[in-house]
Amino acid sequence: MIGRCLYRHSPSNPTMPPTVLPMIREILSQIDPGSLMGTPYLSAREDEMVAAAEKALKKLGSEAALSDLVEECNFNLKEYHVILGEALGNENEIVEILENVGSCYFTQSGSDPLKVAYDATSILDTQPYLLVVMTTWLTSVMSQTVRDDMDTGYLISYLLSVVAASAKRMPSAFANSANPELLEPMLIKAVKHHNTYPGRKAAILMLGHLKRISREISQALNSALTDVIEVQSSAIEACLKFQQMKAFDEILPVLLEGLQHVSVTTAYAYSILLSVIGCNKRTSSTHRQMIIEALASAYKSEGANRSLTGWHVSTSIPSLFKLKAVFYQELLRV
């Protein structure tokens, strides 16, 4: 609760309720610092992740092995490791840690959890190879686990955000440099099992930037579409980017079934995805006809009279639209 309050009302913000800091002091007074002397915490955030990668690249150069660059990136983060038992004596440090926790778990209407990461990656305009370094770093970290814990702080969450922001800034470079066979399975796991919503949001966005849709990715998409609104919006954004199908004849029936999904938001997302695929020049006339017939059938179905309601907090999901209108619109596009 305190983390959420701090996330919404930074201590430097005069609108922060005056009761928050006294609450923190009261709670901290009841904690024995000795019990946390063996508990490390990584305090680095998105800009420190980028700085660590930049420092590694500057020291070793672009000719260095990527494994060596990743090792150097991890080494550069050591200065951001703190011991929670020691941090208890520093009120400002504890407040900052709680703010970080709040930003990873609590949503705030109208905010973009990836904005900080996007601003931090502006350096890619002059050092594009950093994208390769950070993508490799993320892949290396997630090969062990897709979830953050006390030992990693929010390393995975922030790296996911940084690489997703980099992909948004340089979509073609990301698609060309990433290894989908290696990265996709990790991102699918992250969408389903990562423990912060900005991380899950970043993971589904990156899957969209890789442009390939498969049965496994459609399952991740279903998971994202039942997540918090920020992740749902990114899932719909990802639907606009998928261009290629793995095993077309196997996956297309799965996508067509999505039009009749019990979730209105999911049915809406699949109508967009099918429209994008239907408009793709590489889609055969046979498959395009199947998409047209499915959208037409969905338009005539009883389920088409359901409304998309309650999503006014997101510009990616329309409010008070009936699915019938959405199906008709996407049908015309194909």
C-alpha positions in Angstrom: 0.0 0.0 0.0 2.8 2.4 0.9 4.6 1.6 -2.4 1.5 2.3 -4.3 1.0 5.6 -2.6 4.6 6.6 -3.1 4.3 5.7 -6.8 1.3 7.9 -7.2 2.6 10.7 -5.0 6.3 11.1 -5.1 7.8 12.6 -1.8 8.9 15.6 -3.8 5.3 16.1 -4.9 3.4 18.5 -2.5 0.2 16.6 -3.2 1.6 13.5 -1.4 -0.6 12.7 1.6 1.2 13.9 4.8 0.5 10.6 6.5 2.8 8.5 4.2 6.2 9.3 5.6 5.1 8.9 9.2 3.7 5.5 8.3 7.0 4.5 6.8 8.9 5.7 9.9 6.5 3.7 12.1 6.9 0.5 10.1 10.7 0.9 9.8 11.0 1.4 13.6 9.6 -2.1 14.1 12.1 -3.8 11.8 15.4 -5.2 13.1 18.2 -4.0 10.6 20.2 -7.1 11.5 17.6 -9.4 10.0 18.1 -7.7 6.6 21.9 -7.5 6.6 22.1 -10.5 4.4 19.5 -9.3 2.0 20.8 -7.5 -1.2 18.8 -5.3 -3.4 19.5 -3.9 -6.9 18.5 -0.3 -6.9 19.3 0.4 -10.6 16.5 1.5 -12.9 16.1 1.9 -16.7 18.6 4.7 -17.2 21.2 2.9 -15.1 20.7 -0.2 -17.3 21.4 1.8 -20.4 24.4 3.5 -18.7 25.8 0.0 -17.7 25.5 -1.2 -21.3 27.1 2.0 -22.7 30.0 1.8 -20.2 30.6 -1.8 -21.2 30.6 -1.0 -24.9 32.9 1.9 -24.4 35.4 -0.2 -22.5 35.4 -3.3 -24.6 34.4 -2.0 -28.0 31.9 -3.4 -30.6 34.4 -6.0 -31.7 34.2 -7.7 -28.3 32.3 -11.0 -27.9 28.7 -10.4 -26.8 29.2 -12.7 -23.9 32.0 -10.5 -22.6 29.9 -7.4 -23.1 27.1 -9.0 -21.1 29.5 -10.0 -18.3 30.7 -6.4 -18.2 27.2 -5.0 -18.1 26.4 -7.2 -15.0 29.7 -6.1 -13.4 28.8 -2.4 -14.0 25.6 -2.9 -12.0 27.5 -3.9 -8.8 27.7 -0.3 -7.7 23.9 -0.3 -7.5 23.6 -3.2 -5.1 22.6 -2.2 -1.6 22.0 -4.1 1.6 18.5 -3.6 2.9 19.7 -3.7 6.5 22.0 -0.8 5.8 19.4 1.1 3.7 17.0 1.1 6.7 19.1 3.9 8.2 18.6 6.1 5.2 15.1 7.3 4.8 15.5 8.7 1.3 17.0 5.4 0.1 14.1 3.4 1.6 11.6 5.8 0.0 13.2 5.4 -3.4 13.1 1.6 -3.1 9.4 1.7 -2.1 8.7 3.9 -5.1 10.4 1.4 -7.4 8.3 -1.4 -6.0 5.2 0.7 -6.5 6.0 1.5 -10.1 6.4 -2.2 -10.9 3.2 -3.5 -9.3 0.6 -0.7 -9.2 -0.9 0.9 -12.2 -1.8 4.6 -12.5 -4.4 5.9 -14.9 -3.0 8.0 -17.7 0.7 7.0 -17.0 3.0 5.1 -19.4 5.3 2.8 -17.5 7.6 2.6 -20.6 8.1 6.4 -20.9 11.1 6.4 -18.6 12.7 3.6 -20.6 12.0 5.3 -23.9 13.6 8.5 -22.7 16.6 6.5 -21.4 17.2 4.9 -24.9 17.6 8.2 -26.8 21.3 7.4 -26.9 20.5 4.7 -29.5 20.2 7.5 -32.0 24.0 7.9 -31.9 25.0 4.4 -30.6 22.7 1.9 -32.3 24.9 -1.1 -31.4 23.7 -0.7 -27.8 20.4 -2.3 -29.0 22.3 -5.5 -29.8 24.1 -5.4 -26.5 21.0 -4.9 -24.4 18.9 -7.5 -26.3 21.7 -10.0 -25.8 21.9 -9.0 -22.1 18.2 -9.5 -21.7 18.3 -12.9 -23.4 21.2 -14.0 -21.1 19.3 -13.0 -17.9 16.0 -14.5 -19.0 17.7 -17.8 -19.9 17.9 -18.4 -16.1 14.4 -17.1 -15.1 11.8 -14.6 -16.4 10.8 -13.5 -12.9 12.5 -11.0 -10.6 13.3 -11.7 -7.0 15.1 -10.0 -4.1 18.5 -11.0 -5.6 17.9 -9.4 -9.0 15.8 -6.4 -7.7 13.8 -5.4 -10.8 16.6 -6.2 -13.3 14.4 -8.2 -15.6 11.5 -5.8 -15.5 13.7 -2.8 -16.3 15.6 -4.7 -19.0 12.4 -5.8 -20.6 11.2 -2.2 -20.6 14.5 -0.8 -22.0 14.7 -3.3 -24.8 11.0 -2.8 -25.7 11.5 0.9 -25.8 14.6 0.3 -28.0 12.5 -1.8 -30.3 9.9 1.0 -30.5 12.6 3.5 -31.3 14.3 1.3 -33.9 11.8 -1.4 -34.9 13.6 -2.6 -38.1 17.0 -2.8 -36.3 15.4 -4.8 -33.5 13.7 -7.2 -35.8 16.9 -7.8 -37.8 19.2 -8.2 -34.8 17.1 -10.3 -32.5 17.1 -14.1 -32.7 13.4 -15.0 -32.7 14.1 -18.7 -32.1 15.9 -17.8 -28.9 14.0 -14.8 -27.7 10.4 -15.7 -28.5 10.0 -18.6 -26.1 11.4 -16.4 -23.3 9.1 -13.5 -24.1 6.1 -15.9 -24.2 7.1 -17.1 -20.7 7.5 -13.5 -19.6 4.0 -12.5 -20.8 2.5 -15.3 -18.8 4.7 -15.5 -15.7 6.7 -12.3 -15.2 5.8 -10.7 -11.9 5.6 -7.0 -12.8 3.0 -5.5 -15.2 5.5 -3.2 -17.0 7.6 -6.3 -17.7 4.6 -8.2 -19.1 3.6 -5.1 -21.1 7.1 -4.8 -22.6 7.3 -8.6 -23.4 4.0 -8.6 -25.5 5.2 -5.4 -27.3 8.4 -7.1 -28.3 6.6 -10.2 -29.6 4.7 -7.8 -31.8 8.0 -6.2 -33.1 9.2 -9.7 -34.0 6.2 -9.8 -36.3 5.6 -13.6 -36.1 2.4 -15.2 -34.9 2.2 -18.8 -33.8 0.0 -21.0 -31.6 2.3 -20.4 -28.6 2.3 -16.6 -29.2 -1.5 -16.6 -29.6 -1.7 -18.3 -26.1 0.6 -15.5 -24.7 -1.7 -13.0 -26.5 -4.7 -14.5 -24.7 -2.9 -14.2 -21.4 -2.0 -10.5 -22.1 -5.6 -9.7 -23.1 -6.9 -10.8 -19.6 -4.1 -8.8 -17.8 -4.4 -5.3 -16.4 -5.5 -2.6 -18.8 -2.0 -1.4 -19.7 -0.9 -4.9 -20.8 -4.2 -5.4 -22.7 -3.6 -2.2 -24.6 -0.1 -3.3 -25.6 -1.5 -6.7 -26.7 -3.8 -4.9 -29.1 -0.9 -2.7 -30.2 1.1 -5.9 -30.9 -1.8 -7.3 -33.0 -1.2 -4.4 -35.5 2.4 -5.6 -36.0 2.2 -9.3 -36.6 2.9 -10.0 -40.2 4.1 -13.6 -40.5 2.5 -16.9 -39.5 4.4 -20.0 -38.5 2.5 -23.1 -39.8 -0.2 -21.0 -41.5 -2.7 -23.9 -41.9 -2.3 -24.8 -38.2 -2.5 -21.4 -36.6 -5.2 -19.7 -38.8 -8.1 -21.8 -37.4 -6.9 -20.9 -33.9 -7.1 -17.2 -34.8 -10.5 -17.5 -36.4 -11.8 -19.1 -33.2 -10.7 -16.0 -31.4 -13.5 -14.0 -33.1 -16.0 -15.9 -31.0 -14.0 -15.7 -27.7 -16.0 -15.2 -24.5 -13.9 -12.1 -23.8 -15.1 -9.1 -25.8 -11.6 -7.5 -25.7 -10.0 -10.7 -27.0 -12.5 -11.0 -29.9 -11.8 -7.4 -30.7 -8.0 -8.0 -30.7 -8.3 -11.0 -33.0 -10.4 -9.1 -35.5 -7.6 -6.6 -35.8 -5.0 -9.3 -36.0 -6.9 -11.2 -38.8 -7.4 -7.9 -40.7 -3.7 -7.2 -40.6 -2.9 -10.7 -41.9 -5.6 -10.6 -44.5 -4.1 -7.3 -45.9 -0.6 -8.8 -46.1 0.5 -9.3 -49.7 2.1 -12.6 -48.7 -1.2 -14.0 -47.5 -2.6 -16.4 -50.2 -6.0 -15.7 -51.7 -7.4 -19.0 -50.1 -6.4 -17.9 -46.6 -7.6 -14.3 -47.3 -11.0 -15.7 -48.3 -11.1 -17.8 -45.1 -10.5 -14.6 -43.0 -13.2 -12.7 -44.9 -15.7 -15.5 -44.4 -14.9 -15.7 -40.7 -15.3 -11.9 -40.2 -18.6 -12.0 -42.1 -19.8 -14.9 -40.0 -18.7 -13.1 -36.8 -20.5 -10.0 -37.9 -23.8 -11.9 -38.2 -23.4 -13.8 -35.0 -25.3 -13.0 -31.8 -22.0 -12.3 -30.0 -21.4 -9.3 -32.3 -24.0 -7.4 -30.3 -21.7 -7.3 -27.3 -20.3 -3.9 -26.4 -16.7 -2.9 -25.6 -17.3 -0.9 -22.4 -15.4 0.3 -19.5 -12.1 0.9 -21.3 -12.2 4.7 -21.4 -8.9 4.9 -19.5 -7.1 3.5 -22.6 -6.8 5.1 -26.1 -6.0 1.7 -27.5 -9.3 0.1 -26.6 -12.5 1.9 -27.7 -15.3 2.6 -25.4 -19.0 1.8 -26.0 -18.4 0.2 -29.4 -20.3 -2.9 -30.4 -18.3 -5.8 -31.8 -20.5 -5.8 -34.9 -19.2 -2.4 -35.9 -15.6 -3.5 -35.3 -16.1 -6.7 -37.3 -17.6 -4.7 -40.2 -14.7 -2.2 -40.1 -12.1 -4.9 -40.3 -14.0 -6.8 -42.9 -13.9 -3.7 -45.2 -10.1 -3.4 -44.7 -9.5 -7.0 -45.9 
